[in-house]
Amino acid sequence: MVIAGRITLKKGKEHSIERFHPWIFSGAIQKIEGELTDGCWVEVLNFKNKILGFGHYQNGSIAVRMLTFGPIIPAENFWEQKLSKALTVRQSAGLPTTATNAFRLIHGEGDGLPGLIIDYYDGAVVMQAHDAGMHLDRKDIASALQNVLGDSLRCIYYKSQGTLPGKLRDVLQDEYLYGMGSVPHVVLENDNKFLIDWEEGQKTGFFLDQRENRKLLGDFSKGKKVLNTFCYTGGFSIYALGACAALVHSVDASEKAINLTRKNIAFNGFDPELHTCFAEDTFDFLKDKQDVYDVIILDPPAFAKHRDARHQAVKGYQRLNTEAMKTIKPGGVIFTFSCSQVVDRRLFYDTVVSAAIQAGRQIKVLHHLSQPADHPVSIFHPEGEYLKGLVLYVE
């Protein structure tokens, strides 16, 4: 990489970087030297000209995303080093296995690579950039992936058209950077089979972050009537059926998602009499379902993607949980989640408490849930804990 210029911080603004927080906000900058363009590498200094590290520059609220800390210029094999370390973390968590061959390899700030997501689907890699720097470095990253993964890698699909800033998004087409893949592609998760379509599906094609929570759902599903709302590809539904649920209903407003769920249910060979799909809004669906379900899963998309939308998001989570609490059978269990990063764990918990008050039901918390080990959170960047969940027992 080429270091295009340097950024000097205002006095006192270096403390968060010295504590390894990876973001530098534009208001912290005292001076810019060099012709900086979005995505270029920059050197970051404190007000005494001490080198704090190196990162990607972008003209915006977050002006620099730090990739290294300290005075040493990143080595030529920087990307290989980062990818190798990330793979070691997954291997230490027991991934992959013969039962699970899909996992997240790079989780942005959690792996010291802000703005980059890489998911591994049994030989196929889907790479997603969220800032200009990762976009500009995509070919170097792809080359490093080939070296690190070796024969276990068959293709790299670059899917960033929907995640990059506007100007880049307008001229970008998703593409294969290495090899060619065919979709749908079959992966295993805890011995359940899933069809993955990274070309047309949401995000990178599958929500890997719910793997452990889906497994836990099985413990509560045997002989139960289960409702999986916002089901997408039917992940929770398949785990419930695999645990011998009495029946499972899958609901999603997207007809495309419902079709994917149907395919996954059939692909796993479950009795079609035990499962029904509904292409319907979840709030509308819940209106006349009093005392039908023993288990309800609430796993909506992010209701808020920025702080300005947080208040409305909280109202949405409150309404959703209230309706489920009013609807579920006595002695029922609710799995409820938020993947909105700006709604932190405390706020989500308080919102669920408020919903319980409105529902007028006695409720016990059985589990606090989060994202799995392949979605690590840097202890210096707590904002990376985006997935919050609760398992609730409703009397």
C-alpha positions as CSV (number, residue, x, y, z in Angstrom):
1,M,0.0,0.0,0.0
2,V,1.0,3.6,-0.5
3,I,0.7,6.1,2.4
4,A,-0.9,9.1,0.7
5,G,-0.6,11.7,3.5
6,R,-0.8,12.3,7.2
7,I,-3.4,13.5,9.7
8,T,-2.6,15.3,12.9
9,L,-5.1,15.2,15.8
10,K,-6.0,18.0,18.1
11,K,-4.6,17.9,21.6
12,G,-6.5,15.4,23.8
13,K,-8.1,13.6,20.8
14,E,-5.4,10.9,20.8
15,H,-6.6,9.1,23.9
16,S,-9.2,6.9,22.2
17,I,-6.6,5.8,19.6
18,E,-4.1,5.1,22.3
19,R,-6.7,2.8,23.8
20,F,-7.0,1.1,20.4
21,H,-10.4,2.4,19.4
22,P,-10.4,2.2,15.6
23,W,-12.4,5.3,14.7
24,I,-11.2,8.9,14.3
25,F,-14.0,11.4,13.8
26,S,-13.6,14.4,11.6
27,G,-13.9,16.9,14.5
28,A,-10.8,15.4,16.1
29,I,-8.5,16.4,13.2
30,Q,-6.2,19.4,13.6
31,K,-4.3,19.2,10.3
32,I,-4.3,17.3,7.0
33,E,-1.2,17.0,4.9
34,G,-1.1,15.5,1.4
35,E,-3.7,15.1,-1.4
36,L,-6.1,12.8,0.4
37,T,-8.9,11.0,-1.5
38,D,-11.5,8.6,-0.2
39,G,-10.0,5.2,0.6
40,C,-6.4,6.2,0.7
41,W,-4.0,5.1,3.4
42,V,-2.9,7.8,5.9
43,E,-0.5,8.2,8.7
44,V,-2.0,9.4,12.0
45,L,-0.1,11.5,14.5
46,N,-0.9,13.2,17.8
47,F,-0.4,16.9,18.4
48,K,3.3,16.2,19.3
49,N,3.9,14.5,16.0
50,K,4.1,11.0,17.6
51,I,2.9,8.4,15.1
52,L,-0.2,6.7,16.4
53,G,-0.8,4.3,13.5
54,F,-2.1,4.0,10.0
55,G,-5.6,3.6,8.4
56,H,-8.1,4.3,5.7
57,Y,-9.2,7.9,5.1
58,Q,-12.7,8.9,4.1
59,N,-14.3,12.3,3.9
60,G,-17.2,11.8,6.4
61,S,-18.1,11.7,10.0
62,I,-15.7,8.9,10.6
63,A,-12.7,10.3,8.9
64,V,-10.2,7.5,9.5
65,R,-10.6,3.8,10.3
66,M,-7.5,2.6,11.9
67,L,-5.9,-0.6,10.6
68,T,-2.6,-0.6,12.6
69,F,-1.5,1.0,15.8
70,G,2.0,2.2,16.5
71,P,4.8,3.7,14.4
72,I,5.6,0.7,12.2
73,I,4.5,1.0,8.6
74,P,2.2,-1.9,7.5
75,A,4.2,-4.7,5.9
76,E,3.7,-6.0,2.4
77,N,2.1,-9.1,3.7
78,F,-0.3,-7.1,5.9
79,W,-3.5,-8.6,4.5
80,E,-2.2,-12.2,4.8
81,Q,-1.2,-11.5,8.4
82,K,-4.6,-10.2,9.3
83,L,-6.5,-13.0,7.5
84,S,-4.3,-15.7,9.1
85,K,-4.9,-14.3,12.6
86,A,-8.6,-14.2,12.0
87,L,-8.7,-17.8,10.7
88,T,-6.8,-18.8,13.9
89,V,-9.5,-17.2,16.0
90,R,-12.2,-19.3,14.2
91,Q,-10.1,-22.5,14.5
92,S,-9.7,-21.8,18.2
93,A,-13.5,-21.7,18.4
94,G,-13.8,-25.1,16.6
95,L,-14.7,-23.8,13.1
96,P,-15.1,-25.2,10.6
97,T,-16.3,-28.8,11.5
98,T,-17.7,-31.7,9.6
99,A,-21.1,-30.5,10.8
100,T,-20.6,-26.8,10.1
101,N,-18.7,-25.6,7.1
102,A,-19.9,-22.0,6.9
103,F,-18.6,-19.2,9.2
104,R,-17.6,-15.5,9.2
105,L,-13.9,-15.1,8.6
106,I,-13.6,-11.3,9.0
107,H,-16.0,-9.3,11.2
108,G,-14.9,-5.7,10.7
109,E,-13.6,-4.0,13.8
110,G,-13.7,-7.2,15.7
111,D,-10.8,-8.5,13.6
112,G,-9.0,-5.2,13.3
113,L,-10.3,-4.5,9.8
114,P,-13.0,-1.9,10.0
115,G,-15.3,-1.8,7.0
116,L,-14.7,-5.3,5.8
117,I,-16.9,-8.4,6.1
118,I,-15.9,-11.8,4.7
119,D,-18.1,-14.9,5.0
120,Y,-16.9,-18.4,4.1
121,Y,-19.4,-20.9,2.6
122,D,-17.7,-24.3,2.2
123,G,-15.1,-23.1,-0.4
124,A,-16.9,-20.0,-1.6
125,V,-16.0,-16.6,0.0
126,V,-18.3,-13.6,-0.1
127,M,-16.5,-10.3,0.5
128,Q,-18.3,-7.1,1.4
129,A,-16.8,-3.6,1.8
130,H,-18.4,-0.9,3.8
131,D,-16.0,1.9,3.0
132,A,-13.9,3.2,0.2
133,G,-10.6,1.9,1.6
134,M,-11.6,-1.7,1.6
135,H,-13.1,-1.3,-1.8
136,L,-9.8,0.1,-3.2
137,D,-7.8,-2.7,-1.5
138,R,-10.2,-5.5,-2.6
139,K,-7.8,-7.1,-5.1
140,D,-5.0,-7.2,-2.6
141,I,-7.4,-8.8,-0.1
142,A,-8.6,-11.3,-2.7
143,S,-5.0,-12.3,-3.4
144,A,-4.2,-12.7,0.3
145,L,-7.4,-14.9,0.7
146,Q,-6.0,-17.2,-2.0
147,N,-2.7,-17.6,-0.1
148,V,-4.3,-18.1,3.3
149,L,-7.1,-20.5,2.3
150,G,-5.2,-22.4,-0.4
151,D,-7.0,-25.4,-1.8
152,S,-10.1,-24.8,0.4
153,L,-11.0,-21.8,-1.7
154,R,-12.9,-22.1,-4.9
155,C,-14.3,-18.6,-5.6
156,I,-14.4,-15.1,-4.2
157,Y,-17.6,-13.1,-4.8
158,Y,-17.4,-9.3,-4.2
159,K,-20.8,-8.0,-3.1
160,S,-20.5,-4.4,-2.1
161,Q,-22.9,-2.6,-4.5
162,G,-25.4,-2.1,-1.7
163,T,-23.0,-1.3,1.2
164,L,-20.6,1.3,-0.2
165,P,-21.0,5.1,0.0
166,G,-23.3,6.5,-2.8
167,K,-20.7,7.6,-5.4
168,L,-19.0,4.3,-5.4
169,R,-22.2,2.4,-5.3
170,D,-23.5,4.1,-8.5
171,V,-20.6,2.8,-10.6
172,L,-20.0,-0.6,-9.0
173,Q,-21.2,-4.0,-10.1
174,D,-20.9,-7.1,-7.9
175,E,-18.5,-9.6,-9.4
176,Y,-16.3,-12.6,-8.9
177,L,-12.7,-11.6,-8.1
178,Y,-11.5,-15.2,-8.2
179,G,-13.0,-18.3,-9.7
180,M,-16.7,-18.8,-10.5
181,G,-19.4,-20.1,-8.2
182,S,-22.9,-21.4,-8.8
183,V,-25.9,-20.6,-6.7
184,P,-27.7,-21.9,-4.8
185,H,-24.7,-23.3,-3.0
186,V,-25.2,-26.0,-0.2
187,V,-23.7,-25.5,3.2
188,L,-24.0,-27.3,6.5
189,E,-24.8,-25.7,9.8
190,N,-24.9,-28.1,12.8
191,D,-25.8,-30.8,10.2
192,N,-28.7,-28.8,8.8
193,K,-28.5,-28.1,5.1
194,F,-29.0,-24.6,3.7
195,L,-29.1,-23.3,0.2
196,I,-27.1,-20.1,-0.1
197,D,-27.6,-17.5,-2.8
198,W,-25.0,-14.7,-2.4
199,E,-25.8,-13.2,-5.8
200,E,-29.5,-12.4,-5.1
201,G,-29.9,-13.0,-1.4
202,Q,-29.7,-10.4,1.5
203,K,-26.4,-9.4,2.9
204,T,-23.8,-12.1,1.9
205,G,-26.6,-14.7,1.4
206,F,-27.2,-16.1,4.9
207,F,-27.3,-14.8,8.5
208,L,-24.5,-16.7,10.1
209,D,-24.7,-14.8,13.4
210,Q,-27.7,-16.7,14.6
211,R,-26.1,-20.2,14.4
212,E,-25.8,-20.8,18.2
213,N,-29.2,-19.2,18.9
214,R,-30.8,-21.4,16.4
215,K,-29.2,-24.4,18.0
216,L,-30.6,-23.3,21.4
217,L,-34.1,-23.0,20.0
218,G,-34.1,-26.8,19.4
219,D,-34.0,-27.3,23.2
220,F,-37.4,-25.5,23.4
221,S,-39.1,-26.9,20.3
222,K,-39.9,-30.6,20.8
223,G,-43.6,-31.2,20.6
224,K,-44.3,-27.4,20.4
225,K,-46.1,-25.2,18.0
226,V,-43.5,-22.7,16.8
227,L,-43.9,-19.4,15.0
228,N,-40.8,-18.0,13.2
229,T,-41.4,-14.4,12.2
230,F,-39.1,-12.4,9.8
231,C,-38.0,-15.9,8.8
232,Y,-35.8,-15.0,5.7
233,T,-34.5,-18.4,4.6
234,G,-36.1,-20.3,7.5
235,G,-33.1,-20.9,9.7
236,F,-35.0,-21.1,13.0
237,S,-37.8,-23.1,11.3
238,I,-35.4,-25.8,10.2
239,Y,-33.9,-26.2,13.7
240,A,-37.4,-26.4,15.2
241,L,-38.5,-29.1,12.8
242,G,-35.2,-30.9,13.4
243,A,-36.0,-30.9,17.1
244,C,-39.4,-32.6,16.4
245,A,-41.7,-29.5,16.8
246,A,-45.4,-30.3,16.5
247,L,-45.8,-27.7,13.8
248,V,-43.9,-24.7,12.5
249,H,-45.2,-21.5,10.8
250,S,-42.7,-19.3,8.9
251,V,-43.7,-15.6,8.3
252,D,-42.0,-13.0,6.2
253,A,-43.2,-10.0,4.2
254,S,-40.9,-10.9,1.3
255,E,-42.3,-13.5,-1.2
256,K,-38.7,-14.1,-2.2
257,A,-37.7,-15.0,1.3
258,I,-40.7,-17.3,1.7
259,N,-39.7,-19.1,-1.5
260,L,-36.2,-19.6,-0.1
261,T,-37.7,-21.0,3.2
262,R,-39.8,-23.5,1.2
263,K,-36.8,-24.7,-0.7
264,N,-34.7,-25.1,2.5
265,I,-37.5,-27.0,4.2
266,A,-38.0,-29.4,1.3
267,F,-34.2,-29.8,0.9
268,N,-33.9,-31.0,4.4
269,G,-36.6,-33.6,3.9
270,F,-39.1,-32.5,6.5
271,D,-42.7,-33.5,6.5
272,P,-44.6,-30.7,4.6
273,E,-47.6,-31.3,6.8
274,L,-45.7,-29.9,9.7
275,H,-44.7,-26.6,8.1
276,T,-46.6,-23.7,6.5
277,C,-45.2,-20.5,5.0
278,F,-47.0,-17.1,5.1
279,A,-45.9,-14.1,2.9
280,E,-47.4,-11.6,5.3
281,D,-46.5,-8.7,7.5
282,T,-45.7,-10.0,11.0
283,F,-47.8,-7.4,12.9
284,D,-50.8,-8.2,10.7
285,F,-50.2,-12.0,11.1
286,L,-50.1,-11.8,15.0
287,K,-53.5,-10.0,15.3
288,D,-55.7,-13.1,15.5
289,K,-53.3,-15.7,16.8
290,Q,-54.2,-15.7,20.5
291,D,-53.0,-18.8,22.4
292,V,-51.9,-20.6,19.2
293,Y,-48.1,-20.8,19.7
294,D,-45.9,-22.3,22.4
295,V,-42.7,-20.7,20.9
296,I,-42.4,-17.4,19.0
297,I,-39.2,-16.1,17.4
298,L,-38.9,-12.4,16.8
299,D,-35.8,-11.7,14.7
300,P,-36.6,-8.5,12.7
301,P,-34.2,-6.6,10.4
302,A,-32.5,-3.6,12.0
303,F,-35.2,-1.1,12.9
304,A,-32.5,1.6,13.1
305,K,-29.3,1.9,11.1
306,H,-28.3,5.3,12.5
307,R,-28.9,7.3,15.8
308,D,-31.6,9.6,14.3
309,A,-33.8,6.5,13.8
310,R,-33.3,5.1,17.3
311,H,-36.4,6.4,18.9
312,Q,-38.7,5.0,16.2
313,A,-36.8,1.7,16.4
314,V,-37.4,1.4,20.1
315,K,-41.1,2.0,19.5
316,G,-41.0,-0.7,16.9
317,Y,-39.3,-3.3,19.2
318,Q,-41.7,-2.4,22.0
319,R,-44.8,-2.9,19.8
320,L,-43.5,-6.1,18.3
321,N,-42.7,-7.7,21.7
322,T,-45.9,-6.5,23.3
323,E,-48.0,-8.2,20.6
324,A,-46.0,-11.4,20.9
325,M,-46.4,-11.4,24.7
326,K,-50.1,-10.9,24.5
327,T,-50.5,-13.6,21.8
328,I,-48.4,-16.5,23.1
329,K,-49.8,-19.4,25.1
330,P,-49.3,-19.4,28.9
331,G,-46.0,-21.1,29.6
332,G,-44.8,-20.1,26.2
333,V,-41.2,-19.0,25.2
334,I,-40.2,-16.0,23.1
335,F,-36.8,-15.7,21.4
336,T,-36.5,-11.9,20.8
337,F,-33.7,-10.1,19.1
338,S,-32.3,-6.7,17.9
339,C,-29.5,-6.4,15.4
340,S,-29.6,-2.6,15.5
341,Q,-26.1,-1.4,16.5
342,V,-27.4,1.9,17.8
343,V,-29.8,0.1,20.2
344,D,-27.5,-1.2,22.9
345,R,-28.1,-4.1,25.2
346,R,-29.4,-2.0,28.1
347,L,-31.8,-0.1,25.9
348,F,-33.1,-3.3,24.2
349,Y,-33.6,-4.9,27.6
350,D,-35.5,-1.9,28.9
351,T,-37.6,-1.8,25.8
352,V,-38.6,-5.5,26.4
353,V,-39.4,-4.7,30.0
354,S,-41.7,-1.9,28.8
355,A,-43.4,-4.3,26.4
356,A,-43.9,-6.7,29.3
357,I,-45.6,-4.0,31.3
358,Q,-47.9,-3.1,28.4
359,A,-48.7,-6.8,27.8
360,G,-49.6,-7.3,31.5
361,R,-47.9,-10.8,31.6
362,Q,-45.5,-12.2,34.2
363,I,-42.2,-12.9,32.3
364,K,-38.9,-14.5,33.3
365,V,-35.6,-14.1,31.5
366,L,-34.1,-17.5,30.7
367,H,-31.1,-16.5,28.5
368,H,-29.2,-13.5,27.4
369,L,-28.1,-14.0,23.8
370,S,-25.5,-12.5,21.5
371,Q,-23.5,-13.2,18.4
372,P,-21.2,-16.2,18.1
373,A,-17.4,-16.5,18.3
374,D,-16.9,-16.0,14.6
375,H,-18.4,-12.5,15.0
376,P,-15.9,-11.3,17.7
377,V,-16.2,-8.0,19.5
378,S,-13.0,-6.0,20.1
379,I,-12.9,-5.2,23.8
380,F,-11.8,-1.7,22.7
381,H,-14.8,-1.3,20.4
382,P,-17.9,-2.3,22.3
383,E,-20.1,-0.9,19.5
384,G,-19.3,-4.1,17.6
385,E,-21.7,-6.1,19.8
386,Y,-24.7,-5.5,17.5
387,L,-26.8,-8.6,18.1
388,K,-28.8,-8.7,21.3
389,G,-31.3,-11.4,22.3
390,L,-33.4,-12.6,25.2
391,V,-35.2,-15.9,25.8
392,L,-38.3,-15.2,27.7
393,Y,-40.7,-17.4,29.6
394,V,-44.3,-16.0,29.6
395,E,-46.6,-17.1,32.4
